[in-house]
């Protein structure tokens, strides 16, 4: 029924556009105005996103008890605590890259090979001077890495979002 009314309204608007020059002008102005508003909104959103990436420096975050543990269904969970040491800005997200290596403990020289790189994004709201715990699933590029020797892992912070 809704489809019928949608088609009917579309046909009525098309008929008015064909018959009325004034309606075409008004419709054109409305469409142009909507396009300008959409473009302006996208520019503001892009600007806000870019600014959010520079408000908190990595040195203003304190990460503690960060661990990577096997989860369910061959997945891994990244967990820990983050303290926001920024004096003015609220932390709203952190993007991580997690690297997992498989190391053989040969007596002469241990060797490690990277078996997986994944990404995780946490989105805690952490006001200045506060801390929040996090626990997030790591999405690896392919299947979850399988360690045959000893697991060695590390993480890097790719981006910090703040408001």
Secondary structure, DSSP 8 states (H G I E B T S, - for coil): -HHHHHHHHHHHHHHHHHH-HHHHHHHHHHHHHHHHHHHHHHHHHHHHHHHHTTSS-GGGEEEEEEEEEE-STT-EEEEEEEEE--SS--EEEEEEEEEEEEEE--SS--EEEEEEEEEEEE---B-TT-EEEEEEEEEESSS----SSEEEEEEEEEEEEE-
